[in-house]
């Protein structure tokens, strides 16, 4: 699983745990997220203002499980498929 410090940015303070015993060593207030192997080093950023689509970026990093630029990713603008736009609009409805 991934372990993230609540206030982490730019891929900092994010750790990949591969064994349950590693979890016992962490003392900080972290939150846990399922690690999806197929997404390692790859993500999409969909930019929205309210429910209006502004743009999208695909980020890839074959050298690291994080897709952040500080770890040497490659980023490019892309046109998201309709399903990803639908998910993005649904998420935006949940933002206060």
N, CA, C and O atoms as a MOPAC input file, in Angstrom:
PM7 MOZYME 1SCF
protein

 N      0.84400 1    -1.18300 1     0.00000 1
 C      0.00000 1     0.00000 1     0.00000 1
 C      0.88400 1     1.23800 1     0.00000 1
 O      2.07800 1     1.16600 1     0.28900 1
 N      0.29500 1     2.34800 1    -0.32000 1
 C      0.97400 1     3.63000 1    -0.24300 1
 C      0.67700 1     4.24300 1     1.11300 1
 O     -0.43300 1     4.11200 1     1.63000 1
 N      1.65200 1     4.90200 1     1.68400 1
 C      1.48500 1     5.60100 1     2.94500 1
 C      1.84600 1     7.05300 1     2.68800 1
 O      2.92800 1     7.34900 1     2.18000 1
 N      0.93700 1     7.96300 1     3.03900 1
 C      1.14900 1     9.38100 1     2.76300 1
 C      0.97300 1    10.20200 1     4.02600 1
 O      0.05100 1     9.97500 1     4.80900 1
 N      1.87100 1    11.15800 1     4.21300 1
 C      1.69600 1    12.12800 1     5.26100 1
 C      0.55600 1    13.03500 1     4.82900 1
 O      0.48300 1    13.42200 1     3.66300 1
 N     -0.30800 1    13.37100 1     5.72300 1
 C     -1.50700 1    14.14700 1     5.40500 1
 C     -1.18900 1    15.42400 1     4.63500 1
 O     -1.98900 1    15.85300 1     3.80400 1
 N     -0.04500 1    16.03500 1     4.89200 1
 C      0.29700 1    17.31200 1     4.28000 1
 C      1.32500 1    17.17200 1     3.14900 1
 O      1.97300 1    18.15800 1     2.79800 1
 N      1.48900 1    15.99200 1     2.57900 1
 C      2.52500 1    15.79000 1     1.56300 1
 C      2.14800 1    16.44600 1     0.24100 1
 O      0.97400 1    16.50800 1    -0.12400 1
 N      3.16200 1    16.93300 1    -0.47000 1
 C      2.99000 1    17.50500 1    -1.80400 1
 C      4.17300 1    17.08600 1    -2.66100 1
 O      5.23000 1    16.72500 1    -2.14300 1
 N      3.99000 1    17.13700 1    -3.96000 1
 C      5.05400 1    16.85700 1    -4.93300 1
 C      5.68100 1    15.48200 1    -4.73800 1
 O      6.85500 1    15.29300 1    -5.05700 1
 N      4.92800 1    14.52800 1    -4.22500 1
 C      5.43600 1    13.17900 1    -4.04600 1
 C      6.29700 1    12.98400 1    -2.81400 1
 O      6.78900 1    11.88300 1    -2.56800 1
 N      6.48500 1    14.04800 1    -2.03200 1
 C      7.28300 1    13.93000 1    -0.81500 1
 C      6.45800 1    13.24300 1     0.26200 1
 O      5.23200 1    13.34800 1     0.27200 1
 N      7.11600 1    12.55400 1     1.14900 1
 C      6.46300 1    11.86700 1     2.27800 1
 C      5.43800 1    10.84300 1     1.81000 1
 O      4.41500 1    10.63900 1     2.46400 1
 N      5.71100 1    10.20400 1     0.68100 1
 C      4.88900 1     9.10600 1     0.19400 1
 C      5.79500 1     7.88300 1     0.12400 1
 O      6.87600 1     7.92700 1    -0.46400 1
 N      5.34300 1     6.80100 1     0.72900 1
 C      6.15000 1     5.59800 1     0.81000 1
 C      5.35700 1     4.40700 1     0.30100 1
 O      4.13900 1     4.34800 1     0.47000 1
 N      6.03100 1     3.47800 1    -0.30900 1
 C      5.41700 1     2.24700 1    -0.78400 1
 C      5.79600 1     1.14100 1     0.18600 1
 O      6.97000 1     0.79400 1     0.30900 1
 N      4.80100 1     0.58300 1     0.87800 1
 C      5.04000 1    -0.52600 1     1.79400 1
 C      4.77200 1    -1.82500 1     1.06100 1
 O      3.73500 1    -1.98900 1     0.41800 1
 N      5.71300 1    -2.74200 1     1.16600 1
 C      5.54100 1    -4.02800 1     0.49600 1
 C      5.28900 1    -5.15800 1     1.47800 1
 O      4.91800 1    -6.26200 1     1.07900 1
 N      5.49000 1    -4.88600 1     2.76800 1
 C      5.27200 1    -5.90600 1     3.80300 1
 C      4.46900 1    -5.30900 1     4.94700 1
 O      4.66900 1    -4.15000 1     5.31000 1
 N      3.56500 1    -6.09200 1     5.51400 1
 C      2.76800 1    -5.60200 1     6.63300 1
 C      3.62500 1    -5.22100 1     7.82800 1
 O      3.24700 1    -4.33500 1     8.59500 1
 N      4.75000 1    -5.85900 1     8.00100 1
 C      5.60600 1    -5.55500 1     9.15100 1
 C      6.20700 1    -4.15900 1     9.05600 1
 O      6.55300 1    -3.56600 1    10.07800 1
 N      6.33600 1    -3.62500 1     7.84200 1
 C      6.86300 1    -2.27200 1     7.68600 1
 C      5.92000 1    -1.23300 1     8.28000 1
 O      6.36300 1    -0.18900 1     8.75700 1
 N      4.63000 1    -1.51600 1     8.25000 1
 C      3.62700 1    -0.58200 1     8.74600 1
 C      3.82800 1    -0.29700 1    10.23900 1
 O      3.55100 1     0.81400 1    10.69100 1
 N      4.28900 1    -1.24800 1    10.98400 1
 C      4.45600 1    -1.09100 1    12.42200 1
 C      5.55800 1    -0.09600 1    12.77100 1
 O      5.58700 1     0.40200 1    13.89600 1
 N      6.45800 1     0.20800 1    11.85300 1
 C      7.57200 1     1.11800 1    12.10900 1
 C      7.17400 1     2.58500 1    11.97900 1
 O      7.92600 1     3.46100 1    12.40600 1
 N      6.01400 1     2.87100 1    11.40100 1
 C      5.61300 1     4.24700 1    11.11500 1
 C      4.87500 1     4.82400 1    12.31800 1
 O      3.90300 1     4.24300 1    12.80000 1
 N      5.34700 1     5.97200 1    12.79500 1
 C      4.75100 1     6.57700 1    13.97300 1
 C      3.96600 1     7.85100 1    13.65600 1
 O      3.11400 1     8.25900 1    14.44600 1
 N      4.23800 1     8.47600 1    12.52800 1
 C      3.56200 1     9.72100 1    12.15600 1
 C      2.09000 1     9.46700 1    11.82700 1
 O      1.70000 1     8.32800 1    11.56800 1
 N      1.26500 1    10.53100 1    11.83800 1
 C     -0.14700 1    10.37300 1    11.44700 1
 C     -0.29400 1    10.31700 1     9.92100 1
 O     -0.52900 1    11.33600 1     9.27100 1
 N     -0.15400 1     9.14300 1     9.38000 1
 C     -0.26000 1     8.92600 1     7.94200 1
 C     -1.64300 1     8.41000 1     7.58900 1
 O     -2.38300 1     7.95600 1     8.46200 1
 N     -1.99400 1     8.47800 1     6.31300 1
 C     -3.15700 1     7.74500 1     5.84200 1
 C     -2.69700 1     6.75600 1     4.79400 1
 O     -1.65400 1     6.93200 1     4.16200 1
 N     -3.48000 1     5.72500 1     4.62100 1
 C     -3.10300 1     4.60200 1     3.76600 1
 C     -3.98800 1     4.55900 1     2.53300 1
 O     -5.17300 1     4.88900 1     2.58400 1
 N     -3.39200 1     4.14600 1     1.43200 1
 C     -4.10900 1     4.06500 1     0.16300 1
 C     -3.67700 1     2.79000 1    -0.53600 1
 O     -2.49800 1     2.43700 1    -0.53400 1
 N     -4.62900 1     2.11000 1    -1.12600 1
 C     -4.29800 1     0.89700 1    -1.87400 1
 C     -3.34000 1     1.24200 1    -3.00800 1
 O     -3.53100 1     2.23200 1    -3.71400 1
 N     -2.31900 1     0.42700 1    -3.17400 1
 C     -1.38100 1     0.60500 1    -4.27700 1
 C     -1.83600 1    -0.25800 1    -5.43600 1
 O     -1.95500 1    -1.47500 1    -5.29800 1
 N     -2.09000 1     0.36200 1    -6.57300 1
 C     -2.51200 1    -0.35200 1    -7.77800 1
 C     -1.28400 1    -0.45500 1    -8.68300 1
 O     -0.85200 1     0.53300 1    -9.27700 1
 N     -0.73500 1    -1.65000 1    -8.77800 1
 C      0.52100 1    -1.86900 1    -9.50200 1
 C      0.46100 1    -1.34300 1   -10.93900 1
 O      1.44800 1    -0.80800 1   -11.44100 1
 N     -0.67400 1    -1.49100 1   -11.59300 1
 C     -0.80000 1    -1.05200 1   -12.99300 1
 C     -0.64900 1     0.45900 1   -13.14100 1
 O     -0.35900 1     0.94200 1   -14.23500 1
 N     -0.84100 1     1.20800 1   -12.06300 1
 C     -0.73100 1     2.66300 1   -12.15200 1
 C      0.61800 1     3.19200 1   -11.68300 1
 O      0.81100 1     4.40600 1   -11.61800 1
 N      1.54100 1     2.32000 1   -11.36000 1
 C      2.84900 1     2.75300 1   -10.85400 1
 C      3.51200 1     3.70800 1   -11.83600 1
 O      3.69700 1     3.37800 1   -13.00800 1
 N      3.86800 1     4.89500 1   -11.35100 1
 C      4.54600 1     5.88100 1   -12.17500 1
 C      3.68800 1     6.49400 1   -13.26600 1
 O      4.21900 1     7.00100 1   -14.25400 1
 N      2.37500 1     6.45700 1   -13.10500 1
 C      1.48800 1     6.94900 1   -14.15900 1
 C      0.22700 1     7.53500 1   -13.54300 1
 O     -0.40900 1     6.89700 1   -12.70400 1
 N     -0.14000 1     8.75000 1   -13.95500 1
 C     -1.41800 1     9.29500 1   -13.51600 1
 C     -1.93800 1    10.32200 1   -14.51200 1
 O     -1.23700 1    10.75300 1   -15.42800 1
 N     -3.17300 1    10.68800 1   -14.30000 1
 C     -3.83700 1    11.71100 1   -15.09600 1
 C     -4.23400 1    12.84200 1   -14.16400 1
 O     -4.66200 1    12.60300 1   -13.03500 1
 N     -4.09200 1    14.06700 1   -14.63400 1
 C     -4.56800 1    15.23900 1   -13.91500 1
 C     -5.59400 1    15.92400 1   -14.80300 1
 O     -5.26900 1    16.40200 1   -15.89000 1
 N     -6.82600 1    15.96700 1   -14.33600 1
 C     -7.88900 1    16.64000 1   -15.07400 1
 C     -8.16100 1    17.95200 1   -14.35500 1
 O     -8.47700 1    17.96000 1   -13.16500 1
 N     -8.03900 1    19.05100 1   -15.07000 1
 C     -8.20000 1    20.38100 1   -14.49400 1
 C     -9.61800 1    20.87100 1   -14.74500 1
 O    -10.08000 1    20.93800 1   -15.88400 1
 N    -10.30400 1    21.21400 1   -13.64600 1
 C    -11.70200 1    21.63500 1   -13.72400 1
 C    -11.88300 1    22.91500 1   -12.91000 1
 O    -11.21800 1    23.10900 1   -11.89200 1
 N    -12.76500 1    23.77000 1   -13.35300 1
 C    -13.27200 1    24.87500 1   -12.55100 1
 C    -14.76300 1    24.63600 1   -12.45400 1
 O    -15.50400 1    24.72500 1   -13.43300 1
 N    -15.18100 1    24.32400 1   -11.21400 1
 C    -16.53500 1    23.84200 1   -10.95600 1
 C    -16.77400 1    22.63800 1   -11.85800 1
 O    -16.04500 1    21.65400 1   -11.73100 1
 N    -17.74100 1    22.65800 1   -12.75100 1
 C    -17.96800 1    21.48500 1   -13.60500 1
 C    -17.45200 1    21.70000 1   -15.02900 1
 O    -17.77300 1    20.92700 1   -15.93200 1
 N    -16.64500 1    22.75800 1   -15.22800 1
 C    -16.12900 1    23.06300 1   -16.55800 1
 C    -14.72000 1    22.49500 1   -16.74100 1
 O    -13.82000 1    22.76600 1   -15.94600 1
 N    -14.54900 1    21.71600 1   -17.78200 1
 C    -13.25900 1    21.12700 1   -18.12200 1
 C    -12.32700 1    22.20500 1   -18.66000 1
 O    -12.70300 1    22.95600 1   -19.56000 1
 N    -11.11100 1    22.28800 1   -18.11300 1
 C    -10.12500 1    23.28200 1   -18.53200 1
 C     -8.99000 1    22.63300 1   -19.33200 1
 O     -8.53600 1    23.19200 1   -20.33000 1
 N     -8.54100 1    21.47100 1   -18.90000 1
 C     -7.43800 1    20.79600 1   -19.57800 1
 C     -7.08600 1    19.50600 1   -18.85000 1
 O     -7.64200 1    19.20900 1   -17.79200 1
 N     -6.15800 1    18.74100 1   -19.42200 1
 C     -5.74400 1    17.48400 1   -18.79500 1
 C     -4.28100 1    17.20100 1   -19.12200 1
 O     -3.78400 1    17.53700 1   -20.19700 1
 N     -3.60800 1    16.57000 1   -18.15500 1
 C     -2.21200 1    16.22100 1   -18.29000 1
 C     -2.04500 1    14.74500 1   -17.93500 1
 O     -2.59600 1    14.26700 1   -16.94400 1
 N     -1.28800 1    14.04000 1   -18.74700 1
 C     -0.91800 1    12.66400 1   -18.44200 1
 C      0.54400 1    12.67300 1   -18.00600 1
 O      1.40300 1    13.21800 1   -18.70000 1
 N      0.82100 1    12.06200 1   -16.84700 1
 C      2.18300 1    12.03100 1   -16.32100 1
 C      2.67200 1    10.58800 1   -16.25000 1
 O      1.94900 1     9.70000 1   -15.79800 1
 N      3.92000 1    10.36100 1   -16.70500 1
 C      4.51400 1     9.01800 1   -16.68600 1
 C      5.93700 1     9.08800 1   -16.14100 1
 O      6.68900 1    10.02000 1   -16.42500 1
 N      6.28000 1     8.07900 1   -15.35300 1
 C      7.63800 1     7.95800 1   -14.84200 1
 C      7.99300 1     6.47100 1   -14.75900 1
 O      7.57200 1     5.79300 1   -13.82300 1
 N      8.75100 1     5.96400 1   -15.71100 1
 C      9.10900 1     4.54100 1   -15.68900 1
 C     10.15000 1     4.19000 1   -14.62100 1
 O     10.39800 1     3.01000 1   -14.37100 1
 N     10.76500 1     5.20400 1   -13.98600 1
 C     11.83000 1     4.97300 1   -13.00800 1
 C     11.36000 1     4.99000 1   -11.55500 1
 O     12.13100 1     4.64100 1   -10.66200 1
 N     10.10200 1     5.39100 1   -11.29600 1
 C      9.65000 1     5.57000 1    -9.92800 1
 C      8.15700 1     5.27200 1    -9.85600 1
 O      7.44800 1     5.46100 1   -10.84400 1
 N      7.66600 1     4.81100 1    -8.70700 1
 C      6.23600 1     4.54600 1    -8.57100 1
 C      5.42800 1     5.83400 1    -8.48500 1
 O      4.20400 1     5.81200 1    -8.62200 1
 N      6.11500 1     6.96900 1    -8.25600 1
 C      5.46300 1     8.28100 1    -8.22000 1
 C      5.59200 1     8.94600 1    -9.58700 1
 O      6.63000 1     8.83300 1   -10.23900 1
 N      4.55300 1     9.62900 1   -10.01400 1
 C      4.56000 1    10.29400 1   -11.31800 1
 C      4.88800 1    11.77600 1   -11.20200 1
 O      4.68600 1    12.52400 1   -12.15900 1
 N      5.38000 1    12.20900 1   -10.07000 1
 C      5.65500 1    13.62200 1    -9.83800 1
 C      6.87100 1    14.10700 1   -10.62700 1
 O      7.80400 1    13.34400 1   -10.87500 1
 N      6.85000 1    15.38700 1   -11.02100 1
 C      7.92600 1    15.94500 1   -11.83500 1
 C      9.25900 1    15.95000 1   -11.10600 1
 O     10.30100 1    15.81300 1   -11.74600 1
 N      9.26000 1    16.10300 1    -9.78900 1
 C     10.53000 1    16.11700 1    -9.05000 1
 C     11.24300 1    14.77100 1    -9.12500 1
 O     12.42700 1    14.68300 1    -8.79800 1
 N     10.53800 1    13.71600 1    -9.55300 1
 C     11.14000 1    12.39900 1    -9.70200 1
 C     11.40800 1    12.06400 1   -11.16600 1
 O     11.66300 1    10.90700 1   -11.50100 1
 N     11.35200 1    13.07300 1   -12.04300 1
 C     11.75000 1    12.88600 1   -13.43200 1
 C     10.66900 1    12.35600 1   -14.35900 1
 O     10.96000 1    11.57200 1   -15.26200 1
 N      9.43800 1    12.77000 1   -14.15100 1
 C      8.37400 1    12.27300 1   -15.01700 1
 C      8.41100 1    12.94100 1   -16.38700 1
 O      9.14900 1    13.90000 1   -16.61700 1
 N      7.60300 1    12.41000 1   -17.27700 1
 C      7.33000 1    13.03100 1   -18.57100 1
 C      5.84700 1    13.37600 1   -18.55700 1
 O      5.01400 1    12.51700 1   -18.26900 1
 N      5.51400 1    14.62100 1   -18.86500 1
 C      4.12000 1    15.04800 1   -18.83900 1
 C      3.72700 1    15.58000 1   -20.20900 1
 O      4.51900 1    16.22200 1   -20.89800 1
 N      2.48100 1    15.29700 1   -20.58600 1
 C      1.97900 1    15.82500 1   -21.85100 1
 C      0.49000 1    16.10900 1   -21.73000 1
 O     -0.23500 1    15.43300 1   -21.00100 1
 N      0.06300 1    17.10800 1   -22.45100 1
 C     -1.35300 1    17.44500 1   -22.52100 1
 C     -2.05500 1    16.35100 1   -23.30600 1
 O     -1.51200 1    15.84600 1   -24.28900 1
 N     -3.26200 1    15.97900 1   -22.88200 1
 C     -4.01300 1    14.97100 1   -23.62900 1
 C     -5.50600 1    15.26000 1   -23.53100 1
 O     -5.95000 1    16.02800 1   -22.67700 1
 N     -6.26600 1    14.63700 1   -24.41300 1
 C     -7.72600 1    14.76900 1   -24.40800 1
 C     -8.29700 1    13.57300 1   -23.66700 1
 O     -8.21400 1    12.44700 1   -24.15700 1
 N     -8.87900 1    13.80000 1   -22.48800 1
 C     -9.39300 1    12.67100 1   -21.70800 1
 C    -10.61100 1    12.04100 1   -22.36900 1
 O    -11.39600 1    12.73300 1   -23.01700 1
 N    -10.77100 1    10.73900 1   -22.20800 1
 C    -11.95800 1    10.07300 1   -22.74800 1
 C    -13.20400 1    10.52100 1   -21.97900 1
 O    -13.09500 1    10.99800 1   -20.85000 1
 N    -14.37600 1    10.37000 1   -22.57900 1
 C    -15.62500 1    10.80700 1   -21.94100 1
 C    -15.82600 1    10.24300 1   -20.52800 1
 O    -16.33200 1    10.94800 1   -19.65500 1
 N    -15.44100 1     8.99600 1   -20.29100 1
 C    -15.64000 1     8.38900 1   -18.97000 1
 C    -14.82700 1     9.13000 1   -17.90100 1
 O    -15.32100 1     9.34800 1   -16.79500 1
 N    -13.58800 1     9.51700 1   -18.21800 1
 C    -12.76400 1    10.24900 1   -17.26600 1
 C    -13.34400 1    11.64000 1   -16.99300 1
 O    -13.29400 1    12.11500 1   -15.85800 1
 N    -13.88200 1    12.28300 1   -17.99800 1
 C    -14.54000 1    13.57400 1   -17.79100 1
 C    -15.78100 1    13.42400 1   -16.91000 1
 O    -16.04700 1    14.26700 1   -16.05300 1
 N    -16.52500 1    12.36300 1   -17.12200 1
 C    -17.71400 1    12.09800 1   -16.30500 1
 C    -17.32400 1    11.90000 1   -14.83400 1
 O    -17.96400 1    12.45100 1   -13.93900 1
 N    -16.28500 1    11.12300 1   -14.59600 1
 C    -15.80600 1    10.89400 1   -13.22800 1
 C    -15.34500 1    12.21600 1   -12.61300 1
 O    -15.64600 1    12.49300 1   -11.45200 1
 N    -14.63000 1    13.02200 1   -13.36700 1
 C    -14.12700 1    14.30100 1   -12.88000 1
 C    -15.26800 1    15.22900 1   -12.48600 1
 O    -15.20200 1    15.89300 1   -11.45100 1
 N    -16.30400 1    15.27700 1   -13.29800 1
 C    -17.46200 1    16.12400 1   -12.97400 1
 C    -18.17800 1    15.63300 1   -11.71800 1
 O    -18.65300 1    16.43600 1   -10.91500 1
 N    -18.25300 1    14.32600 1   -11.55300 1
 C    -18.87700 1    13.75300 1   -10.36000 1
 C    -18.08200 1    14.13400 1    -9.11500 1
 O    -18.65800 1    14.49700 1    -8.08900 1
 N    -16.76300 1    14.04800 1    -9.21100 1
 C    -15.90500 1    14.42500 1    -8.08400 1
 C    -16.08900 1    15.89200 1    -7.74000 1
 O    -16.17400 1    16.24900 1    -6.56500 1
 N    -16.14900 1    16.73700 1    -8.74300 1
 C    -16.29600 1    18.18200 1    -8.49900 1
 C    -17.59900 1    18.49900 1    -7.76900 1
 O    -17.66100 1    19.48700 1    -7.03700 1
 N    -18.61700 1    17.70600 1    -7.94500 1
 C    -19.87700 1    17.93600 1    -7.22600 1
 C    -19.72000 1    17.67800 1    -5.73500 1
 O    -20.52100 1    18.16500 1    -4.93700 1
 N    -18.69800 1    16.92100 1    -5.34800 1
 C    -18.46000 1    16.59200 1    -3.93500 1
 C    -17.57900 1    17.61600 1    -3.23600 1
 O    -17.45300 1    17.59100 1    -2.01100 1
 N    -16.97100 1    18.51600 1    -3.99800 1
 C    -16.06800 1    19.49900 1    -3.40900 1
 C    -16.90700 1    20.65500 1    -2.84800 1
 O    -17.73900 1    21.22800 1    -3.55100 1
 N    -16.67600 1    20.98700 1    -1.57200 1
 C    -17.46700 1    22.08800 1    -0.98000 1
 C    -17.13200 1    23.43900 1    -1.56500 1
 O    -17.71600 1    24.44700 1    -1.16500 1

